[in-house]
Amino acid sequence: MVVDMRSYILTERERRILRRFVDTGEKLDGFAVLVHHLKKHRDTIRRDLELVDASLQRRFSDGLDEVADEALRRVEEKEKARLRTKGPYRKAHIETT
């Protein structure tokens, strides 16, 4: 059971180091070690993010399927109700109930 899940990949300090390098080209303390770890774990991080995206897309599409199924069910119920109130069927339905 997941009690608490991390909501980040990089720490705030690591973000600051990378942001400074991207913006200015300056390599702060810890930059070399951070880059080493990023290179070492890049494929795993990328696969994890792809898995997260695929899971969210599937959940979202499943949700859409449920909404679509519910909408279709409602349309079918309305159509059945409309048929029950038209023509001779309505008369026969009323007489039998």
C-alpha positions in Angstrom: 0.0 0.0 0.0 1.3 3.4 -0.9 1.2 5.7 2.1 3.2 8.6 0.8 4.6 9.0 -2.7 7.4 11.3 -3.7 6.3 14.2 -5.8 9.7 15.0 -7.3 12.6 13.6 -9.1 15.1 16.3 -8.3 15.6 18.1 -5.0 15.2 21.8 -4.9 19.0 22.1 -4.7 19.5 19.9 -7.8 16.9 22.0 -9.7 18.8 25.1 -8.7 22.1 23.7 -9.9 20.7 22.5 -13.2 18.7 25.8 -13.8 21.8 27.9 -13.2 23.7 25.8 -15.7 21.0 25.9 -18.3 20.5 29.7 -17.9 24.1 30.9 -17.5 26.4 27.9 -18.2 27.7 28.2 -14.6 28.6 24.9 -12.9 27.8 25.2 -9.2 29.2 22.9 -6.5 27.8 19.4 -7.0 27.2 19.8 -10.7 29.6 17.1 -11.8 28.2 14.6 -9.4 24.6 15.4 -10.3 25.4 15.0 -14.0 27.1 11.7 -13.3 24.0 10.4 -11.5 21.7 11.8 -14.2 23.6 10.0 -16.9 23.7 6.8 -14.9 20.0 6.7 -14.2 18.7 8.5 -17.3 17.1 5.4 -18.9 15.4 4.3 -15.7 14.0 7.8 -15.1 12.8 8.0 -18.7 11.1 4.6 -18.5 9.5 5.5 -15.2 8.1 8.7 -16.6 6.8 6.9 -19.7 5.1 4.4 -17.4 3.5 7.2 -15.4 2.3 8.9 -18.6 0.9 5.6 -20.0 -0.9 4.9 -16.7 -2.4 8.3 -16.6 -3.5 8.2 -20.2 -5.1 4.8 -19.7 -6.9 5.9 -16.6 -8.1 9.0 -18.4 -9.2 7.0 -21.4 -11.0 4.5 -19.2 -12.7 7.4 -17.5 -13.9 8.6 -20.9 -15.1 5.1 -21.8 -17.1 5.1 -18.6 -18.6 8.5 -19.4 -19.4 7.4 -22.9 -21.0 4.2 -21.8 -23.1 6.1 -19.3 -24.2 8.6 -21.9 -25.1 5.8 -24.3 -27.1 4.0 -21.6 -29.0 7.2 -20.9 -29.8 7.8 -24.6 -31.0 4.2 -24.9 -33.3 4.6 -21.8 -34.7 7.9 -23.2 -35.3 6.1 -26.6 -37.1 3.3 -24.8 -39.2 5.7 -22.8 -40.1 7.6 -25.9 -41.2 4.4 -27.7 -43.4 3.5 -24.7 -45.3 6.7 -25.0 -46.0 6.5 -28.7 -48.6 4.8 -30.8 -50.5 1.6 -30.1 -47.7 0.2 -27.9 -48.5 2.9 -25.4 -52.1 1.9 -25.3 -51.3 -1.8 -25.0 -48.7 -1.0 -22.3 -51.1 1.1 -20.3 -53.8 -1.6 -20.5 -51.5 -4.4 -19.3 -50.1 -2.5 -16.3 
